[in-house]
């Protein structure tokens, strides 16, 4: 899939197959550039699949990818401040940092990137990070099945779509592919 600026302002050409283009109009103003892409990663196959899309966008637009992993804060009031819980969260953080670095080595090559590991509720951290870093697009995966009900889409993806202040591209597994296999 290739994205190209069209000759008329505010439009984008999308090449789905060689020689086949479609014109997309942006009703809210011209699409200038996608320079900052946020990709939430939970290390599932689905989130790695979304990363493929981000890589394609980054190459096409010379964009920077920010990979975000969120260590879920699942402590109870009993565990709050518990040294064992704090140690476990720190261990998860270090594990996520290592896994992100491994993904960069395997999939990003020379693409500009940032790595972030945050702690909290995934959808809140994704939305906050996108806003704080002024991201142009969030590319997120879902474990969805048939239909787009809340249960099928996934609660984190659904909430990101609802609260994000920038566009969100949802990548579903085993659907029509727009990027060639690597």
N, CA, C and O atoms as a DFTB+ gen file, in Angstrom:
728 C
 N C O
     1  1       0.858      -1.160       0.000
     2  2       0.000       0.000       0.000
     3  2       0.905       1.225       0.000
     4  3       1.842       1.313       0.794
     5  1       0.623       2.165      -0.891
     6  2       1.371       3.403      -0.961
     7  2       0.421       4.576      -0.866
     8  3      -0.664       4.559      -1.446
     9  1       0.827       5.580      -0.144
    10  2       0.057       6.808      -0.020
    11  2       0.812       7.901      -0.760
    12  3       2.020       8.063      -0.588
    13  1       0.094       8.641      -1.579
    14  2       0.711       9.718      -2.335
    15  2      -0.159      10.953      -2.233
    16  3      -1.384      10.863      -2.167
    17  1       0.487      12.104      -2.222
    18  2      -0.269      13.348      -2.261
    19  2      -0.874      13.473      -3.650
    20  3      -0.223      13.162      -4.648
    21  1      -2.110      13.924      -3.711
    22  2      -2.729      14.149      -5.015
    23  2      -2.432      15.566      -5.467
    24  3      -1.891      16.370      -4.708
    25  1      -2.787      15.867      -6.707
    26  2      -2.533      17.203      -7.239
    27  2      -3.460      18.234      -6.627
    28  3      -3.124      19.416      -6.556
    29  1      -4.639      17.786      -6.180
    30  2      -5.573      18.735      -5.570
    31  2      -5.397      18.732      -4.055
    32  3      -5.219      17.683      -3.437
    33  1      -5.449      19.904      -3.483
    34  2      -5.232      20.078      -2.053
    35  2      -6.291      19.346      -1.236
    36  3      -7.477      19.374      -1.565
    37  1      -5.848      18.694      -0.172
    38  2      -6.777      18.044       0.740
    39  2      -7.127      16.625       0.360
    40  3      -7.990      16.015       0.992
    41  1      -6.474      16.077      -0.664
    42  2      -6.768      14.710      -1.086
    43  2      -5.522      13.852      -0.985
    44  3      -4.399      14.357      -0.955
    45  1      -5.737      12.564      -0.933
    46  2      -4.668      11.598      -0.789
    47  2      -4.942      10.461      -1.742
    48  3      -6.065       9.960      -1.804
    49  1      -3.928      10.042      -2.491
    50  2      -4.064       8.877      -3.354
    51  2      -3.527       7.672      -2.607
    52  3      -2.450       7.727      -2.014
    53  1      -4.281       6.589      -2.637
    54  2      -3.864       5.351      -1.990
    55  2      -3.705       4.304      -3.075
    56  3      -4.664       3.963      -3.768
    57  1      -2.481       3.789      -3.220
    58  2      -2.235       2.753      -4.208
    59  2      -2.331       1.411      -3.496
    60  3      -1.480       1.070      -2.675
    61  1      -3.390       0.643      -3.824
    62  2      -3.608      -0.639      -3.169
    63  2      -2.812      -1.735      -3.847
    64  3      -2.267      -2.616      -3.183
    65  1      -2.745      -1.682      -5.152
    66  2      -1.960      -2.615      -5.942
    67  2      -1.240      -1.768      -6.981
    68  3      -1.681      -0.656      -7.273
    69  1      -0.149      -2.262      -7.542
    70  2       0.538      -1.450      -8.543
    71  2      -0.426      -0.995      -9.638
    72  3      -1.125      -1.807     -10.245
    73  1      -0.451       0.301      -9.878
    74  2      -1.295       0.862     -10.925
    75  2      -2.734       1.117     -10.520
    76  3      -3.480       1.729     -11.285
    77  1      -3.151       0.668      -9.339
    78  2      -4.529       0.844      -8.894
    79  2      -4.551       1.887      -7.784
    80  3      -4.000       1.651      -6.709
    81  1      -5.177       3.037      -8.025
    82  2      -5.219       4.087      -7.008
    83  2      -6.652       4.449      -6.676
    84  3      -7.558       4.275      -7.491
    85  1      -6.842       4.949      -5.486
    86  2      -8.129       5.464      -5.029
    87  2      -7.891       6.823      -4.412
    88  3      -6.869       7.057      -3.767
    89  1      -8.831       7.705      -4.610
    90  2      -8.722       9.046      -4.071
    91  2      -9.520       9.138      -2.785
    92  3     -10.702       8.797      -2.752
    93  1      -8.871       9.600      -1.728
    94  2      -9.538       9.801      -0.453
    95  2      -9.586      11.290      -0.180
    96  3      -8.560      11.967      -0.246
    97  1     -10.758      11.806       0.125
    98  2     -10.886      13.222       0.459
    99  2     -10.905      13.381       1.961
   100  3     -11.527      12.594       2.675
   101  1     -10.233      14.382       2.425
   102  2     -10.230      14.696       3.846
   103  2     -11.181      15.870       4.041
   104  3     -10.882      16.988       3.623
   105  1     -12.304      15.626       4.664
   106  2     -13.317      16.656       4.803
   107  2     -12.947      17.728       5.819
   108  3     -13.517      18.819       5.792
   109  1     -12.015      17.444       6.706
   110  2     -11.652      18.405       7.753
   111  2     -10.429      19.233       7.402
   112  3      -9.875      19.902       8.274
   113  1     -10.004      19.210       6.186
   114  2      -8.832      19.977       5.787
   115  2      -7.826      19.090       5.106
   116  3      -8.010      17.875       5.038
   117  1      -6.769      19.680       4.604
   118  2      -5.804      18.890       3.839
   119  2      -4.985      17.960       4.728
   120  3      -4.675      18.276       5.877
   121  1      -4.650      16.820       4.169
   122  2      -3.720      15.904       4.828
   123  2      -2.339      16.381       4.424
   124  3      -1.971      16.281       3.254
   125  1      -1.585      16.886       5.352
   126  2      -0.274      17.382       4.998
   127  2       0.740      16.258       5.081
   128  3       1.277      15.827       4.060
   129  1       1.001      15.791       6.258
   130  2       1.981      14.730       6.399
   131  2       1.708      13.931       7.661
   132  3       1.132      14.427       8.630
   133  1       2.133      12.700       7.617
   134  2       2.130      11.862       8.808
   135  2       3.588      11.730       9.226
   136  3       4.370      11.032       8.581
   137  1       3.937      12.396      10.289
   138  2       5.331      12.378      10.730
   139  2       5.543      11.641      12.039
   140  3       6.659      11.215      12.336
   141  1       4.474      11.484      12.835
   142  2       4.619      10.837      14.139
   143  2       3.520       9.796      14.304
   144  3       2.333      10.118      14.332
   145  1       3.943       8.541      14.413
   146  2       3.018       7.415      14.530
   147  2       3.200       6.749      15.894
   148  3       4.320       6.441      16.301
   149  1       2.093       6.535      16.587
   150  2       2.137       5.840      17.872
   151  2       1.606       4.429      17.679
   152  3       0.507       4.233      17.159
   153  1       2.400       3.447      18.103
   154  2       2.004       2.048      17.977
   155  2       2.046       1.398      19.359
   156  3       3.124       1.099      19.874
   157  1       0.872       1.177      19.960
   158  2       0.837       0.454      21.240
   159  2       1.184      -1.020      20.996
   160  3       0.654      -1.645      20.077
   161  1       2.061      -1.557      21.814
   162  2       2.518      -2.941      21.657
   163  2       2.256      -3.694      22.955
   164  3       2.696      -3.286      24.030
   165  1       1.525      -4.809      22.831
   166  2       1.364      -5.686      23.994
   167  2       2.090      -7.015      23.767
   168  3       1.925      -7.965      24.532
   169  1       2.897      -7.065      22.700
   170  2       3.733      -8.192      22.325
   171  2       2.944      -9.387      21.806
   172  3       3.505     -10.470      21.640
   173  1       1.656      -9.209      21.547
   174  2       0.858     -10.256      20.917
   175  2       1.142     -10.245      19.417
   176  3       1.692      -9.280      18.885
   177  1       0.759     -11.328      18.747
   178  2       0.902     -11.371      17.293
   179  2       0.097     -10.253      16.639
   180  3       0.522      -9.682      15.635
   181  1      -1.057      -9.944      17.205
   182  2      -1.906      -8.886      16.646
   183  2      -1.216      -7.527      16.702
   184  3      -1.260      -6.774      15.728
   185  1      -0.582      -7.203      17.821
   186  2       0.076      -5.898      17.914
   187  2       1.311      -5.848      17.010
   188  3       1.657      -4.788      16.489
   189  1       1.964      -6.978      16.829
   190  2       3.102      -7.026      15.907
   191  2       2.619      -6.871      14.464
   192  3       3.328      -6.324      13.619
   193  1       1.421      -7.354      14.194
   194  2       0.810      -7.188      12.869
   195  2       0.531      -5.703      12.617
   196  3       0.756      -5.218      11.508
   197  1       0.052      -4.986      13.613
   198  2      -0.179      -3.545      13.479
   199  2       1.137      -2.818      13.230
   200  3       1.169      -1.815      12.517
   201  1       2.207      -3.313      13.807
   202  2       3.518      -2.699      13.605
   203  2       3.931      -2.769      12.136
   204  3       4.611      -1.871      11.639
   205  1       3.522      -3.832      11.437
   206  2       3.811      -3.926       9.995
   207  2       3.201      -2.748       9.249
   208  3       3.828      -2.172       8.360
   209  1       1.987      -2.400       9.613
   210  2       1.325      -1.257       8.989
   211  2       2.072       0.034       9.317
   212  3       2.262       0.887       8.450
   213  1       2.491       0.168      10.561
   214  2       3.223       1.372      10.962
   215  2       4.533       1.493      10.184
   216  3       4.918       2.591       9.783
   217  1       5.207       0.386       9.974
   218  2       6.458       0.401       9.219
   219  2       6.191       0.870       7.784
   220  3       6.956       1.665       7.239
   221  1       5.108       0.379       7.173
   222  2       4.758       0.803       5.813
   223  2       4.474       2.304       5.764
   224  3       4.943       2.989       4.855
   225  1       3.719       2.816       6.719
   226  2       3.433       4.250       6.792
   227  2       4.736       5.035       7.013
   228  3       4.966       6.051       6.357
   229  1       5.571       4.572       7.919
   230  2       6.812       5.276       8.240
   231  2       7.722       5.361       7.021
   232  3       8.332       6.402       6.773
   233  1       7.817       4.292       6.275
   234  2       8.644       4.308       5.074
   235  2       8.061       5.251       4.027
   236  3       8.793       5.993       3.373
   237  1       6.758       5.217       3.874
   238  2       6.111       6.047       2.857
   239  2       6.217       7.535       3.178
   240  3       6.445       8.348       2.282
   241  1       6.052       7.896       4.450
   242  2       6.024       9.301       4.837
   243  2       7.293       9.765       5.550
   244  3       7.366      10.907       6.003
   245  1       8.289       8.891       5.650
   246  2       9.505       9.198       6.404
   247  2       9.124       9.645       7.818
   248  3       9.597      10.668       8.312
   249  1       8.266       8.859       8.448
   250  2       7.732       9.187       9.771
   251  2       8.527       8.486      10.874
   252  3       9.269       7.532      10.639
   253  1       8.337       9.002      12.072
   254  2       8.932       8.400      13.261
   255  2       7.879       7.532      13.942
   256  3       6.720       7.928      14.069
   257  1       8.289       6.359      14.373
   258  2       7.396       5.450      15.100
   259  2       7.733       5.512      16.586
   260  3       8.891       5.378      16.981
   261  1       6.705       5.716      17.398
   262  2       6.862       5.601      18.840
   263  2       6.188       4.304      19.266
   264  3       4.974       4.148      19.141
   265  1       6.989       3.382      19.768
   266  2       6.453       2.124      20.290
   267  2       6.162       2.319      21.771
   268  3       7.024       2.749      22.538
   269  1       4.937       1.998      22.159
   270  2       4.513       2.181      23.549
   271  2       4.046       0.851      24.125
   272  3       3.127       0.224      23.598
   273  1       4.673       0.436      25.191
   274  2       4.227      -0.730      25.949
   275  2       3.749      -0.231      27.312
   276  3       4.379       0.626      27.931
   277  1       2.639      -0.776      27.761
   278  2       2.073      -0.341      29.037
   279  2       2.064      -1.514      30.013
   280  3       1.443      -2.548      29.766
   281  1       2.763      -1.328      31.116
   282  2       2.723      -2.297      32.205
   283  2       1.444      -2.003      32.969
   284  3       1.297      -0.940      33.571
   285  1       0.521      -2.956      32.939
   286  2      -0.761      -2.724      33.610
   287  2      -0.573      -2.581      35.108
   288  3       0.092      -3.388      35.756
   289  1      -1.169      -1.542      35.628
   290  2      -1.146      -1.299      37.064
   291  2      -2.363      -2.002      37.647
   292  3      -3.468      -1.459      37.643
   293  1      -2.151      -3.200      38.143
   294  2      -3.272      -4.015      38.624
   295  2      -3.252      -4.196      40.135
   296  3      -3.863      -5.120      40.671
   297  1      -2.548      -3.309      40.806
   298  2      -2.438      -3.500      42.259
   299  2      -3.758      -3.201      42.965
   300  3      -4.563      -2.381      42.523
   301  1      -3.935      -3.879      44.044
   302  2      -5.090      -3.606      44.902
   303  2      -4.629      -2.666      46.012
   304  3      -3.435      -2.400      46.151
   305  1      -5.560      -2.174      46.782
   306  2      -5.176      -1.278      47.872
   307  2      -4.274      -1.995      48.874
   308  3      -3.445      -1.366      49.531
   309  1      -4.436      -3.299      48.985
   310  2      -3.597      -4.084      49.901
   311  2      -2.145      -4.087      49.405
   312  3      -1.210      -4.027      50.204
   313  1      -1.966      -4.156      48.074
   314  2      -0.624      -4.242      47.505
   315  2       0.049      -2.883      47.365
   316  3       1.266      -2.814      47.195
   317  1      -0.714      -1.814      47.433
   318  2      -0.155      -0.479      47.219
   319  2       1.013      -0.239      48.164
   320  3       0.861      -0.299      49.384
   321  1       2.175       0.033      47.590
   322  2       3.362       0.274      48.404
   323  2       4.074      -0.994      48.829
   324  3       5.154      -0.920      49.415
   325  1       3.504      -2.152      48.555
   326  2       4.124      -3.420      48.897
   327  2       5.409      -3.557      48.091
   328  3       5.388      -3.413      46.868
   329  1       6.509      -3.828      48.746
   330  2       7.814      -3.903      48.088
   331  2       7.842      -4.986      47.010
   332  3       8.457      -4.796      45.961
   333  1       7.183      -6.118      47.260
   334  2       7.157      -7.199      46.263
   335  2       6.425      -6.755      44.997
   336  3       6.851      -7.070      43.886
   337  1       5.330      -6.027      45.167
   338  2       4.575      -5.546      44.005
   339  2       5.406      -4.541      43.212
   340  3       5.441      -4.588      41.982
   341  1       6.066      -3.640      43.916
   342  2       6.900      -2.633      43.261
   343  2       8.036      -3.311      42.498
   344  3       8.350      -2.916      41.375
   345  1       8.651      -4.324      43.099
   346  2       9.723      -5.070      42.430
   347  2       9.203      -5.785      41.185
   348  3       9.875      -5.811      40.155
   349  1       8.003      -6.365      41.281
   350  2       7.409      -7.070      40.139
   351  2       7.129      -6.092      38.997
   352  3       7.385      -6.410      37.835
   353  1       6.613      -4.918      39.315
   354  2       6.339      -3.917      38.277
   355  2       7.641      -3.467      37.608
   356  3       7.690      -3.302      36.389
   357  1       8.684      -3.272      38.401
   358  2       9.978      -2.862      37.849
   359  2      10.558      -3.972      36.967
   360  3      11.163      -3.698      35.930
   361  1      10.373      -5.199      37.379
   362  2      10.835      -6.343      36.580
   363  2      10.082      -6.384      35.242
   364  3      10.689      -6.626      34.198
   365  1       8.776      -6.152      35.271
   366  2       7.976      -6.113      34.036
   367  2       8.434      -4.970      33.135
   368  3       8.547      -5.135      31.921
   369  1       8.694      -3.825      33.731
   370  2       9.155      -2.661      32.966
   371  2      10.451      -3.002      32.215
   372  3      10.565      -2.736      31.019
   373  1      11.408      -3.581      32.910
   374  2      12.681      -3.951      32.285
   375  2      12.467      -5.000      31.193
   376  3      13.105      -4.943      30.142
   377  1      11.570      -5.959      31.444
   378  2      11.262      -6.981      30.446
   379  2      10.662      -6.322      29.196
   380  3      11.047      -6.662      28.077
   381  1       9.739      -5.399      29.374
   382  2       9.109      -4.714      28.239
   383  2      10.128      -3.886      27.467
   384  3      10.093      -3.842      26.238
   385  1      11.043      -3.226      28.191
   386  2      12.079      -2.443      27.514
   387  2      12.933      -3.347      26.629
   388  3      13.272      -2.982      25.504
   389  1      13.280      -4.528      27.143
   390  2      14.064      -5.492      26.367
   391  2      13.308      -6.012      25.155
   392  3      13.873      -6.148      24.070
   393  1      12.024      -6.301      25.346
   394  2      11.197      -6.794      24.239
   395  2      11.029      -5.727      23.156
   396  3      11.052      -6.044      21.967
   397  1      10.860      -4.472      23.558
   398  2      10.749      -3.378      22.583
   399  2      12.042      -3.242      21.783
   400  3      12.008      -3.078      20.564
   401  1      13.178      -3.311      22.468
   402  2      14.469      -3.215      21.779
   403  2      14.626      -4.355      20.772
   404  3      15.161      -4.161      19.681
   405  1      14.167      -5.512      21.140
   406  2      14.222      -6.672      20.236
   407  2      13.346      -6.441      19.000
   408  3      13.752      -6.759      17.883
   409  1      12.141      -5.885      19.200
   410  2      11.260      -5.570      18.068
   411  2      11.916      -4.562      17.122
   412  3      11.811      -4.689      15.902
   413  1      12.580      -3.577      17.682
   414  2      13.264      -2.581      16.863
   415  2      14.313      -3.267      15.991
   416  3      14.386      -3.016      14.788
   417  1      15.117      -4.128      16.596
   418  2      16.156      -4.839      15.846
   419  2      15.563      -5.705      14.739
   420  3      16.114      -5.777      13.640
   421  1      14.446      -6.359      15.026
   422  2      13.844      -7.291      14.073
   423  2      13.051      -6.602      12.971
   424  3      13.026      -7.091      11.841
   425  1      12.399      -5.473      13.272
   426  2      11.397      -4.956      12.344
   427  2      11.561      -3.519      11.867
   428  3      10.997      -3.154      10.835
   429  1      12.306      -2.705      12.577
   430  2      12.339      -1.293      12.206
   431  2      13.518      -0.880      11.340
   432  3      13.438       0.107      10.608
   433  1      14.596      -1.618      11.417
   434  2      15.743      -1.233      10.602
   435  2      16.199       0.176      10.933
   436  3      16.501       0.489      12.084
   437  1      16.248       1.037       9.896
   438  2      16.744       2.401      10.072
   439  2      15.630       3.422      10.263
   440  3      15.877       4.626      10.187
   441  1      14.413       2.961      10.510
   442  2      13.291       3.870      10.728
   443  2      13.490       4.609      12.048
   444  3      13.852       4.007      13.059
   445  1      13.248       5.931      12.025
   446  2      13.345       6.722      13.254
   447  2      12.319       6.189      14.247
   448  3      11.193       5.853      13.878
   449  1      12.722       6.118      15.503
   450  2      11.803       5.553      16.497
   451  2      12.119       6.059      17.907
   452  3      13.208       6.552      18.202
   453  1      11.108       5.905      18.750
   454  2      11.235       6.127      20.193
   455  2      10.619       4.921      20.869
   456  3       9.699       4.302      20.334
   457  1      11.119       4.591      22.029
   458  2      10.578       3.493      22.827
   459  2      10.100       4.044      24.162
   460  3      10.824       4.769      24.844
   461  1       8.871       3.691      24.524
   462  2       8.318       4.131      25.797
   463  2       7.693       2.959      26.529
   464  3       7.003       2.134      25.929
   465  1       7.936       2.892      27.821
   466  2       7.241       1.936      28.680
   467  2       6.599       2.767      29.778
   468  3       7.274       3.504      30.497
   469  1       5.295       2.636      29.893
   470  2       4.551       3.376      30.912
   471  2       3.801       2.385      31.784
   472  3       3.662       1.210      31.445
   473  1       3.327       2.882      32.905
   474  2       2.564       2.039      33.833
   475  2       1.190       2.662      34.040
   476  3       1.071       3.870      34.246
   477  1       0.153       1.832      33.983
   478  2      -1.196       2.322      34.198
   479  2      -2.214       1.501      33.432
   480  3      -1.970       0.343      33.093
   481  1      -3.357       2.114      33.164
   482  2      -4.381       1.472      32.346
   483  2      -3.990       1.686      30.894
   484  3      -3.743       2.822      30.489
   485  1      -3.927       0.616      30.096
   486  2      -3.429       0.754      28.721
   487  2      -4.108       1.857      27.910
   488  3      -3.417       2.685      27.316
   489  1      -5.446       1.892      27.868
   490  2      -6.088       2.880      27.007
   491  2      -5.794       4.309      27.469
   492  3      -5.630       5.207      26.643
   493  1      -5.727       4.521      28.776
   494  2      -5.437       5.862      29.288
   495  2      -4.022       6.304      28.909
   496  3      -3.805       7.449      28.513
   497  1      -3.077       5.394      29.033
   498  2      -1.691       5.728      28.708
   499  2      -1.512       5.945      27.214
   500  3      -0.738       6.810      26.801
   501  1      -2.218       5.170      26.401
   502  2      -2.134       5.343      24.946
   503  2      -2.670       6.713      24.550
   504  3      -2.016       7.455      23.817
   505  1      -3.850       7.042      25.034
   506  2      -4.474       8.329      24.702
   507  2      -3.633       9.489      25.237
   508  3      -3.420      10.472      24.527
   509  1      -3.156       9.390      26.468
   510  2      -2.340      10.450      27.075
   511  2      -1.036      10.636      26.298
   512  3      -0.633      11.764      26.017
   513  1      -0.385       9.535      25.955
   514  2       0.880       9.612      25.230
   515  2       0.681      10.238      23.854
   516  3       1.474      11.079      23.432
   517  1      -0.374       9.831      23.157
   518  2      -0.650      10.402      21.830
   519  2      -0.851      11.908      21.924
   520  3      -0.368      12.657      21.074
   521  1      -1.552      12.346      22.939
   522  2      -1.803      13.769      23.123
   523  2      -0.527      14.512      23.545
   524  3      -0.183      15.544      22.969
   525  1       0.159      13.982      24.543
   526  2       1.368      14.640      25.058
   527  2       2.447      14.774      23.988
   528  3       3.147      15.786      23.939
   529  1       2.587      13.767      23.135
   530  2       3.636      13.771      22.107
   531  2       3.133      14.295      20.765
   532  3       3.860      14.268      19.772
   533  1       1.887      14.774      20.735
   534  2       1.300      15.339      19.522
   535  2       1.435      14.401      18.322
   536  3       1.931      14.787      17.263
   537  1       0.984      13.162      18.515
   538  2       1.077      12.153      17.466
   539  2       0.073      12.428      16.350
   540  3      -1.017      12.941      16.601
   541  1       0.445      12.085      15.121
   542  2      -0.426      12.288      13.963
   543  2      -1.407      11.143      13.767
   544  3      -2.492      11.340      13.219
   545  1      -1.032       9.944      14.213
   546  2      -1.860       8.755      13.988
   547  2      -1.500       7.692      15.012
   548  3      -0.328       7.487      15.329
   549  1      -2.525       7.016      15.526
   550  2      -2.326       5.840      16.373
   551  2      -2.651       4.630      15.508
   552  3      -3.708       4.579      14.878
   553  1      -1.756       3.666      15.477
   554  2      -2.009       2.416      14.751
   555  2      -2.074       1.328      15.809
   556  3      -1.067       0.973      16.422
   557  1      -3.278       0.805      16.014
   558  2      -3.518      -0.131      17.113
   559  2      -4.134      -1.415      16.574
   560  3      -4.841      -1.406      15.566
   561  1      -3.863      -2.492      17.246
   562  2      -4.426      -3.775      16.842
   563  2      -5.627      -4.120      17.716
   564  3      -5.850      -3.541      18.780
   565  1      -6.364      -5.057      17.232
   566  2      -7.466      -5.610      18.009
   567  2      -7.472      -7.111      17.805
   568  3      -7.007      -7.617      16.784
   569  1      -7.990      -7.796      18.762
   570  2      -8.111      -9.245      18.661
   571  2      -9.485      -9.601      18.122
   572  3      -9.934     -10.739      18.258
   573  1     -10.154      -8.631      17.512
   574  2     -11.548      -8.746      17.071
   575  2     -11.834      -9.931      16.177
   576  3     -10.955     -10.476      15.509
   577  1     -13.088     -10.303      16.193
   578  2     -13.570     -11.395      15.360
   579  2     -14.580     -10.803      14.386
   580  3     -14.367      -9.699      13.883
   581  1     -15.642     -11.488      14.116
   582  2     -16.652     -10.987      13.189
   583  2     -17.418      -9.829      13.827
   584  3     -17.783      -9.889      15.002
   585  1     -17.655      -8.793      13.056
   586  2     -18.433      -7.653      13.561
   587  2     -17.567      -6.709      14.368
   588  3     -16.426      -7.025      14.703
   589  1     -18.110      -5.565      14.672
   590  2     -17.360      -4.572      15.429
   591  2     -18.086      -4.196      16.712
   592  3     -18.249      -3.014      17.014
   593  1     -18.514      -5.178      17.453
   594  2     -19.131      -4.881      18.739
   595  2     -18.032      -4.598      19.742
   596  3     -16.867      -4.901      19.482
   597  1     -18.369      -4.037      20.855
   598  2     -17.380      -3.706      21.866
   599  2     -16.606      -4.949      22.304
   600  3     -15.388      -4.884      22.470
   601  1     -17.280      -6.061      22.491
   602  2     -16.604      -7.280      22.919
   603  2     -15.633      -7.740      21.843
   604  3     -14.512      -8.147      22.146
   605  1     -16.064      -7.676      20.575
   606  2     -15.211      -8.130      19.482
   607  2     -14.023      -7.209      19.260
   608  3     -12.915      -7.681      19.006
   609  1     -14.235      -5.916      19.351
   610  2     -13.178      -4.969      19.063
   611  2     -12.125      -4.972      20.159
   612  3     -10.940      -4.793      19.875
   613  1     -12.517      -5.164      21.355
   614  2     -11.584      -5.143      22.476
   615  2     -11.751      -3.847      23.232
   616  3     -11.854      -2.776      22.634
   617  1     -11.777      -3.945      24.535
   618  2     -12.091      -2.759      25.325
   619  2     -11.022      -1.674      25.201
   620  3     -11.367      -0.493      25.156
   621  1      -9.739      -2.032      25.143
   622  2      -8.697      -0.999      25.030
   623  2      -8.776      -0.285      23.696
   624  3      -8.750       0.945      23.653
   625  1      -8.871      -1.028      22.609
   626  2      -8.948      -0.408      21.277
   627  2     -10.193       0.464      21.173
   628  3     -10.135       1.573      20.643
   629  1     -11.302      -0.029      21.670
   630  2     -12.557       0.732      21.595
   631  2     -12.439       2.036      22.369
   632  3     -12.915       3.072      21.905
   633  1     -11.822       2.004      23.522
   634  2     -11.663       3.215      24.330
   635  2     -10.662       4.186      23.706
   636  3     -10.845       5.401      23.782
   637  1      -9.616       3.661      23.095
   638  2      -8.663       4.527      22.407
   639  2      -9.376       5.259      21.278
   640  3      -9.197       6.466      21.114
   641  1     -10.171       4.551      20.508
   642  2     -10.924       5.167      19.414
   643  2     -11.824       6.269      19.960
   644  3     -11.911       7.353      19.384
   645  1     -12.480       5.989      21.058
   646  2     -13.426       6.941      21.641
   647  2     -12.755       8.202      22.176
   648  3     -13.295       9.296      22.013
   649  1     -11.586       8.073      22.813
   650  2     -11.002       9.209      23.528
   651  2      -9.782       9.847      22.858
   652  3      -9.364      10.927      23.277
   653  1      -9.217       9.239      21.867
   654  2      -8.024       9.800      21.226
   655  2      -8.346      11.111      20.523
   656  3      -9.433      11.287      19.974
   657  1      -7.397      12.015      20.548
   658  2      -7.578      13.313      19.902
   659  2      -6.968      13.343      18.500
   660  3      -6.997      14.377      17.833
   661  1      -6.422      12.223      18.056
   662  2      -5.882      12.126      16.708
   663  2      -6.537      10.920      16.025
   664  3      -7.178      10.113      16.697
   665  1      -6.388      10.786      14.714
   666  2      -6.966       9.624      14.034
   667  2      -6.381       8.314      14.558
   668  3      -5.243       8.264      15.025
   669  1      -7.189       7.256      14.467
   670  2      -6.786       5.927      14.922
   671  2      -7.028       4.939      13.789
   672  3      -8.135       4.852      13.258
   673  1      -5.994       4.200      13.423
   674  2      -6.123       3.124      12.447
   675  2      -6.161       1.822      13.228
   676  3      -5.212       1.497      13.943
   677  1      -7.261       1.067      13.095
   678  2      -7.406      -0.205      13.791
   679  2      -7.068      -1.326      12.811
   680  3      -7.679      -1.440      11.749
   681  1      -6.106      -2.136      13.173
   682  2      -5.675      -3.256      12.344
   683  2      -6.233      -4.526      12.956
   684  3      -5.972      -4.860      14.112
   685  1      -7.013      -5.223      12.139
   686  2      -7.625      -6.464      12.609
   687  2      -6.872      -7.659      12.040
   688  3      -6.359      -7.602      10.922
   689  1      -6.807      -8.728      12.802
   690  2      -6.114      -9.917      12.292
   691  2      -6.962     -10.631      11.243
   692  3      -8.192     -10.618      11.291
   693  1      -6.274     -11.244      10.310
   694  2      -6.905     -12.119       9.314
   695  2      -8.009     -11.428       8.530
   696  3      -9.039     -12.031       8.230
   697  1      -7.795     -10.190       8.208
   698  2      -8.725      -9.463       7.359
   699  2      -8.010      -9.166       6.061
   700  3      -6.887      -9.619       5.844
   701  1      -8.646      -8.420       5.215
   702  2      -8.051      -8.030       3.947
   703  2      -6.763      -7.276       4.222
   704  3      -6.751      -6.308       4.982
   705  1      -5.688      -7.719       3.606
   706  2      -4.388      -7.104       3.821
   707  2      -4.114      -6.029       2.779
   708  3      -4.435      -6.197       1.603
   709  1      -3.525      -4.934       3.213
   710  2      -3.157      -3.863       2.312
   711  2      -1.642      -3.760       2.149
   712  3      -1.155      -3.084       1.243
   713  1      -0.914      -4.419       3.013
   714  2       0.545      -4.365       2.881
   715  2       1.043      -5.737       2.480
   716  3       0.489      -6.748       2.911
   717  1       2.078      -5.786       1.663
   718  2       2.599      -7.080       1.240
   719  2       3.313      -7.770       2.386
   720  3       3.835      -7.107       3.283
   721  1       3.340      -9.112       2.366
   722  2       4.062      -9.826       3.419
   723  2       5.551      -9.515       3.334
   724  3       6.084      -9.289       2.248
   725  1       6.216      -9.505       4.481
   726  2       7.641      -9.194       4.492
   727  2       8.454     -10.455       4.411
   728  3       9.683     -10.398       4.407
